[in-house]
């Protein structure tokens, strides 16, 4: 049974989430795997693939023939669904592209900023029971729009050495350049350090299990990463006019992900709270992943009844959920009061699952309250920016003494000399 809170709730009740609290034995295991991959390259990746995935591979890379076979086996209807999703994702993310700028000041001073795409990006795509072609699209399409030179994908294979057809089809449609059959911490290590087969990348993106998350954290600095993702979460702010069936279904859409997932309803309606609680029990009994979803709901699920929707939105902002649904009569009015959320779903007919697959905004979102300071995956994650400046001689002459004074006050005399030395001859001075 889901817990129901009425009135004010403490941070201890609603904010008990920690994405970096990993048992030391997991960290030690990942550190060992990364060390092996760094030292032994392909041999280590192949050995770990045999050990963990029970698959002995002759080669890590997916062949063109395997991709073509997958495309022939995937139903035409699902291929069309993938194309629709890809087009929607591309439509949204093209609007994120930014141009640099150049500022020209009096006296010929030029200041500017340029954006350049990353040369090579690695995408991690979970395999096995958690096999998500949507992850391929959500990561590869923005990278392609950003202009990334090469997109490399890693994903675990089955015991027979195969990769799910839907994964390969999505990768082909999204423009992934190379695909390798490996997963877990060893795949992250291969992308970070490079092996004989797998090229070293500049940044690693994509979700994974605890070993993948720890590995990404450990290689950060050698390569960039998108984020450290915690368990999935949804928060629904709903008024008394919401349909309890819809609300319960949306809560369960996240609860079925993981026993650690969090599903929260915040409402100003006592009757809705009670109805959703009953509806959850009814729908859980018919859910194929009932055990996972029930554990999530009973351990982490909450219904919070507040005196008003404004107070409900305050609770939401404190929680900073990954997914926020505003199941309200006037959702756009409430949107103006949202400060912290990964992605916001407006109205009664915009379920979170629509955003997971088809609508266009990215589904790789900040979790565990990190929406307070971070953002969804975007084109910005696949570019870097640098500034540039140009000063004519006379403009440096006008400010050289200020530069030198500033430098000397920081104890950096060489900095000061670099500004002054250019004018020693002109001023008739010697060192």
VMD Tcl script that draws the C-alpha trace (Angstrom):
set ca {
  {0.00 0.00 0.00}
  {1.31 3.44 -0.88}
  {2.01 5.87 1.98}
  {-0.28 8.91 2.24}
  {0.96 12.11 3.90}
  {-1.34 14.95 4.80}
  {-0.12 18.48 5.29}
  {3.47 19.58 5.69}
  {6.12 16.98 4.96}
  {9.74 17.11 6.06}
  {12.75 16.90 3.79}
  {13.58 13.57 5.42}
  {10.25 12.23 4.14}
  {10.63 13.43 0.56}
  {14.31 13.99 -0.20}
  {15.99 10.77 0.92}
  {17.80 10.14 -2.36}
  {21.52 9.68 -2.88}
  {23.06 8.84 -6.25}
  {26.67 8.45 -5.13}
  {26.24 6.22 -2.10}
  {27.69 3.03 -3.59}
  {28.94 0.09 -1.49}
  {32.74 -0.05 -1.41}
  {32.78 -3.59 -2.82}
  {31.12 -2.35 -6.02}
  {33.69 0.41 -6.36}
  {36.55 -2.01 -5.84}
  {35.17 -4.34 -8.50}
  {34.80 -1.52 -11.00}
  {38.29 -0.18 -10.25}
  {39.74 -3.64 -10.94}
  {37.81 -3.98 -14.21}
  {38.88 -0.55 -15.43}
  {42.51 -1.32 -14.60}
  {42.39 -4.57 -16.55}
  {40.84 -2.91 -19.58}
  {43.37 -0.08 -19.51}
  {46.26 -2.55 -19.36}
  {45.05 -5.39 -21.59}
  {42.59 -3.76 -24.01}
  {40.50 -6.11 -26.14}
  {41.68 -9.20 -24.26}
  {40.18 -7.88 -21.03}
  {36.93 -6.78 -22.67}
  {36.53 -10.18 -24.34}
  {37.29 -12.00 -21.09}
  {34.75 -9.97 -19.12}
  {32.16 -10.44 -21.87}
  {32.61 -14.19 -21.59}
  {32.49 -14.04 -17.80}
  {29.48 -11.75 -17.36}
  {27.48 -12.23 -20.57}
  {28.43 -15.90 -21.05}
  {29.41 -15.18 -24.62}
  {32.74 -16.05 -26.24}
  {33.27 -13.61 -29.09}
  {35.81 -13.74 -31.88}
  {35.30 -10.05 -32.60}
  {33.70 -7.19 -30.68}
  {32.38 -5.11 -33.55}
  {28.91 -5.60 -35.02}
  {29.17 -6.29 -38.75}
  {27.26 -4.67 -41.59}
  {25.67 -8.06 -42.27}
  {24.31 -8.20 -38.71}
  {22.81 -4.74 -39.07}
  {21.24 -5.58 -42.43}
  {19.84 -8.80 -40.95}
  {18.29 -6.89 -38.07}
  {16.68 -4.39 -40.45}
  {15.15 -7.24 -42.44}
  {13.67 -8.86 -39.34}
  {12.20 -5.80 -37.63}
  {8.58 -5.25 -38.60}
  {7.96 -2.43 -41.09}
  {5.50 -0.88 -38.65}
  {8.11 -0.62 -35.89}
  {10.68 0.73 -38.33}
  {8.17 3.46 -39.15}
  {7.67 4.12 -35.43}
  {11.43 4.51 -35.07}
  {11.47 6.96 -37.99}
  {8.62 9.00 -36.51}
  {10.40 9.14 -33.15}
  {13.70 10.07 -34.79}
  {12.07 12.87 -36.79}
  {10.35 14.27 -33.68}
  {13.57 14.12 -31.65}
  {15.47 15.82 -34.45}
  {12.79 18.52 -34.83}
  {13.04 19.42 -31.14}
  {16.83 19.25 -30.87}
  {17.55 21.25 -34.01}
  {16.05 24.22 -32.18}
  {18.79 23.86 -29.53}
  {21.66 24.58 -31.91}
  {23.48 27.76 -30.98}
  {25.74 30.03 -32.94}
  {28.78 31.74 -31.57}
  {29.09 35.49 -31.41}
  {31.64 38.19 -32.14}
  {31.79 41.59 -30.46}
  {33.73 44.51 -31.91}
  {34.64 47.37 -29.62}
  {36.13 50.78 -30.24}
  {39.76 50.78 -31.31}
  {39.59 47.43 -33.12}
  {39.17 45.16 -30.10}
  {37.51 41.85 -31.04}
  {35.92 39.45 -28.53}
  {34.12 36.27 -29.50}
  {32.94 32.77 -28.76}
  {32.80 29.72 -31.03}
  {31.03 26.37 -30.71}
  {32.72 23.24 -32.04}
  {31.35 19.67 -31.97}
  {33.10 16.87 -30.14}
  {35.22 14.68 -32.38}
  {34.04 11.30 -31.07}
  {31.29 10.31 -28.62}
  {30.51 6.96 -27.02}
  {26.93 5.91 -26.32}
  {26.21 3.22 -23.74}
  {22.97 1.33 -24.39}
  {21.77 -1.24 -21.80}
  {21.14 -4.77 -22.99}
  {19.36 -7.87 -21.75}
  {16.03 -7.25 -20.02}
  {16.70 -3.49 -19.99}
  {17.11 -3.07 -23.72}
  {16.01 0.33 -24.96}
  {16.07 1.37 -28.63}
  {14.67 4.70 -27.42}
  {17.99 5.30 -25.62}
  {19.81 4.96 -28.93}
  {17.66 7.64 -30.56}
  {17.72 10.03 -27.59}
  {21.52 9.99 -27.46}
  {22.56 9.60 -31.09}
  {20.18 12.08 -32.74}
  {21.30 15.14 -30.71}
  {24.94 14.10 -31.23}
  {24.37 13.95 -34.97}
  {22.67 17.36 -34.98}
  {25.59 18.80 -33.00}
  {27.96 17.62 -35.74}
  {29.88 14.98 -33.77}
  {32.49 13.45 -36.06}
  {32.03 9.81 -35.03}
  {29.42 8.11 -32.84}
  {30.50 4.83 -31.24}
  {27.94 2.65 -29.46}
  {28.51 -0.15 -26.96}
  {25.82 -2.56 -25.82}
  {25.86 -6.00 -24.16}
  {25.14 -9.01 -26.34}
  {23.14 -12.14 -25.66}
  {24.81 -15.48 -24.91}
  {24.69 -16.32 -28.63}
  {26.55 -13.13 -29.52}
  {23.54 -11.33 -30.95}
  {22.33 -7.80 -30.27}
  {18.61 -7.13 -30.26}
  {17.29 -6.29 -33.70}
  {15.45 -3.20 -32.46}
  {18.67 -1.79 -31.00}
  {20.58 -2.25 -34.25}
  {17.73 -0.83 -36.31}
  {17.56 2.28 -34.13}
  {21.33 2.72 -34.33}
  {21.25 2.49 -38.12}
  {18.43 5.04 -38.44}
  {20.07 7.42 -35.96}
  {23.39 7.41 -37.80}
  {25.60 5.53 -35.33}
  {28.95 4.89 -37.01}
  {30.27 1.84 -35.14}
  {28.71 -0.65 -32.71}
  {30.51 -2.95 -30.30}
  {29.26 -5.94 -28.32}
  {30.24 -5.19 -24.77}
  {28.61 -3.79 -21.67}
  {29.18 -3.05 -18.02}
  {32.20 -1.30 -16.55}
  {34.45 -2.94 -19.14}
  {32.63 -1.13 -21.95}
  {33.00 2.21 -20.17}
  {36.70 1.50 -19.72}
  {37.10 0.63 -23.39}
  {35.48 3.91 -24.45}
  {37.53 5.93 -21.97}
  {40.95 4.41 -22.63}
  {40.55 2.91 -26.09}
  {41.49 -0.66 -27.07}
  {42.78 -2.31 -30.22}
  {39.21 -2.45 -31.57}
  {37.27 0.24 -29.71}
  {38.40 3.84 -30.26}
  {38.87 6.22 -27.37}
  {36.08 8.79 -27.18}
  {35.84 12.33 -25.87}
  {32.60 11.87 -23.96}
  {30.42 8.97 -22.76}
  {26.64 9.28 -22.57}
  {23.81 6.89 -21.82}
  {22.30 5.06 -18.82}
  {23.37 1.82 -17.20}
  {23.38 -0.26 -14.04}
  {25.32 0.48 -10.85}
  {28.59 -0.80 -12.36}
  {28.19 1.47 -15.37}
  {27.35 4.46 -13.17}
  {30.40 3.91 -10.95}
  {32.64 3.40 -13.99}
  {31.43 6.64 -15.58}
  {32.18 8.51 -12.38}
  {35.66 6.98 -12.18}
  {36.67 7.82 -15.75}
  {35.32 11.38 -15.60}
  {38.22 13.70 -16.25}
  {39.79 11.27 -18.70}
  {36.64 11.70 -20.73}
  {33.50 13.75 -20.28}
  {30.24 12.17 -19.15}
  {26.63 13.27 -19.39}
  {25.52 12.63 -15.80}
  {25.42 10.04 -13.03}
  {21.85 8.79 -13.20}
  {19.99 7.46 -10.19}
  {16.78 5.40 -10.21}
  {13.88 6.67 -12.31}
  {11.29 8.94 -10.71}
  {8.02 10.69 -11.42}
  {6.09 13.32 -9.53}
  {2.51 14.16 -10.47}
  {0.79 17.34 -9.34}
  {-2.94 16.78 -9.82}
  {-6.14 18.57 -8.92}
  {-9.50 17.07 -8.04}
  {-10.49 16.92 -11.69}
  {-7.80 14.39 -12.57}
  {-8.82 10.85 -13.49}
  {-7.42 8.48 -10.83}
  {-6.96 5.78 -13.46}
  {-4.65 8.04 -15.48}
  {-2.70 9.13 -12.43}
  {-2.21 5.57 -11.15}
  {-1.12 4.34 -14.57}
  {1.43 7.15 -14.87}
  {2.83 6.46 -11.40}
  {3.24 2.79 -12.30}
  {4.93 3.66 -15.60}
  {7.98 4.64 -13.56}
  {7.56 2.17 -10.69}
  {7.90 -0.75 -13.11}
  {11.40 0.40 -14.12}
  {13.17 -0.52 -10.93}
  {12.48 -1.49 -7.32}
  {14.37 1.68 -6.36}
  {12.23 3.93 -8.58}
  {10.20 6.69 -6.96}
  {6.58 7.61 -7.79}
  {4.92 10.53 -5.99}
  {1.52 12.19 -6.26}
  {0.99 15.63 -4.75}
  {-2.59 16.87 -4.78}
  {-5.01 19.23 -3.08}
  {-7.79 16.64 -3.25}
  {-8.32 14.10 -0.48}
  {-10.79 12.18 -2.61}
  {-8.30 11.91 -5.49}
  {-5.63 10.68 -3.08}
  {-7.88 7.88 -1.82}
  {-9.07 6.98 -5.33}
  {-5.50 6.79 -6.69}
  {-4.46 4.59 -3.76}
  {-7.27 2.14 -4.60}
  {-6.55 2.32 -8.31}
  {-2.88 1.51 -7.76}
  {-3.85 -1.74 -6.06}
  {-6.22 -2.60 -8.89}
  {-3.69 -1.89 -11.66}
  {-0.76 -3.50 -9.87}
  {-2.56 -6.83 -9.80}
  {-2.71 -6.79 -13.62}
  {0.84 -5.62 -14.26}
  {3.33 -8.12 -15.78}
  {6.14 -6.49 -13.75}
  {4.02 -6.45 -10.59}
  {6.79 -7.52 -8.21}
  {9.13 -4.71 -9.28}
  {6.41 -2.07 -9.37}
  {4.86 -3.12 -6.05}
  {8.22 -3.02 -4.28}
  {8.85 0.46 -5.69}
  {5.41 1.75 -4.69}
  {5.51 0.29 -1.19}
  {9.10 1.32 -0.44}
  {9.36 4.69 -2.20}
  {5.88 5.69 -3.38}
  {4.07 8.59 -1.73}
  {0.81 10.49 -1.95}
  {1.04 13.94 -0.40}
  {-2.13 15.93 0.23}
  {-1.59 19.69 0.49}
  {-4.04 22.55 1.03}
  {-3.55 24.03 -2.43}
  {-1.92 23.44 -5.80}
  {0.50 26.28 -5.11}
  {1.71 24.41 -2.03}
  {1.87 21.21 -4.09}
  {4.14 22.98 -6.57}
  {6.36 24.12 -3.70}
  {6.76 20.48 -2.67}
  {7.57 19.58 -6.27}
  {10.26 22.23 -6.45}
  {11.81 20.87 -3.26}
  {11.87 17.36 -4.70}
  {13.14 18.48 -8.15}
  {11.80 15.38 -9.92}
  {13.16 13.78 -13.06}
  {9.66 13.70 -14.60}
  {6.96 16.16 -13.54}
  {3.37 15.78 -14.71}
  {0.98 18.69 -14.21}
  {-2.39 16.94 -14.42}
  {-4.28 20.17 -13.91}
  {-7.11 22.13 -15.47}
  {-4.67 25.03 -16.13}
  {-1.25 23.40 -16.59}
  {0.40 26.30 -18.41}
  {-0.38 28.63 -15.52}
  {1.26 26.17 -13.14}
  {4.26 25.80 -15.46}
  {5.31 29.35 -14.63}
  {5.79 28.26 -11.00}
  {7.97 25.24 -11.80}
  {11.59 25.88 -10.85}
  {13.14 22.43 -10.58}
  {12.28 19.53 -12.90}
  {13.92 17.47 -15.60}
  {11.02 17.43 -18.03}
  {7.48 18.70 -17.56}
  {4.35 17.05 -19.00}
  {1.33 19.33 -19.24}
  {-2.34 18.41 -19.00}
  {-4.41 15.26 -18.68}
  {-3.35 13.68 -21.97}
  {0.43 14.04 -21.88}
  {1.69 10.91 -20.10}
  {5.35 10.56 -19.26}
  {5.64 7.59 -21.62}
  {4.88 9.92 -24.55}
  {8.10 11.75 -23.74}
  {10.04 8.51 -23.28}
  {9.48 7.44 -26.84}
  {7.92 9.75 -29.36}
  {7.28 13.42 -28.60}
  {10.79 14.82 -29.16}
  {12.24 16.31 -25.93}
  {15.05 14.19 -24.52}
  {14.30 11.47 -22.00}
  {17.83 11.46 -20.52}
  {17.08 13.59 -17.49}
  {18.61 14.62 -14.16}
  {17.55 12.39 -11.26}
  {17.83 12.33 -7.47}
  {17.16 16.04 -7.10}
  {19.96 17.06 -9.47}
  {17.38 18.97 -11.54}
  {18.10 21.76 -9.05}
  {21.36 22.40 -10.90}
  {21.45 20.34 -14.10}
  {19.49 19.83 -17.29}
  {18.29 17.17 -19.74}
  {20.66 15.80 -22.35}
  {20.78 18.19 -25.28}
  {22.79 19.32 -28.29}
  {24.87 21.36 -25.82}
  {26.25 18.10 -24.39}
  {27.92 17.32 -27.71}
  {29.63 20.62 -28.35}
  {32.25 22.65 -26.56}
  {32.84 26.37 -26.75}
  {35.93 28.50 -26.70}
  {36.40 32.22 -26.51}
  {38.80 34.35 -28.50}
  {40.08 37.91 -28.26}
  {42.19 40.33 -30.30}
  {43.76 43.60 -29.12}
  {45.58 45.97 -31.48}
  {48.87 47.39 -30.17}
  {47.42 50.72 -29.11}
  {44.63 49.09 -27.14}
  {47.08 46.95 -25.16}
  {49.20 50.03 -24.56}
  {46.19 51.74 -22.99}
  {45.61 48.96 -20.42}
  {49.05 47.37 -19.95}
  {49.71 49.08 -16.61}
  {46.40 47.94 -15.21}
  {47.12 44.37 -16.34}
  {50.58 44.53 -14.76}
  {49.27 45.98 -11.51}
  {46.62 43.28 -11.28}
  {49.23 40.58 -11.90}
  {51.68 41.94 -9.33}
  {48.94 42.03 -6.69}
  {48.50 38.31 -7.29}
  {52.24 37.73 -7.03}
  {52.60 36.81 -10.70}
  {55.40 38.99 -12.01}
  {55.82 37.04 -15.25}
  {52.21 37.84 -16.08}
  {52.99 41.51 -15.53}
  {56.14 41.35 -17.66}
  {54.23 39.75 -20.56}
  {52.04 42.87 -20.78}
  {54.86 45.38 -20.27}
  {57.69 43.89 -22.34}
  {55.96 44.65 -25.62}
  {56.48 48.36 -25.01}
  {59.98 48.47 -23.47}
  {61.67 49.59 -26.69}
  {58.91 52.04 -27.46}
  {59.24 53.64 -24.03}
  {63.04 53.51 -24.03}
  {63.18 51.25 -21.00}
  {65.45 48.30 -20.32}
  {64.96 45.40 -17.94}
}
mol new
graphics top color blue
foreach p $ca { graphics top sphere $p radius 0.5 }
foreach p [lrange $ca 0 end-1] q [lrange $ca 1 end] { graphics top cylinder $p $q radius 0.2 }
display resetview
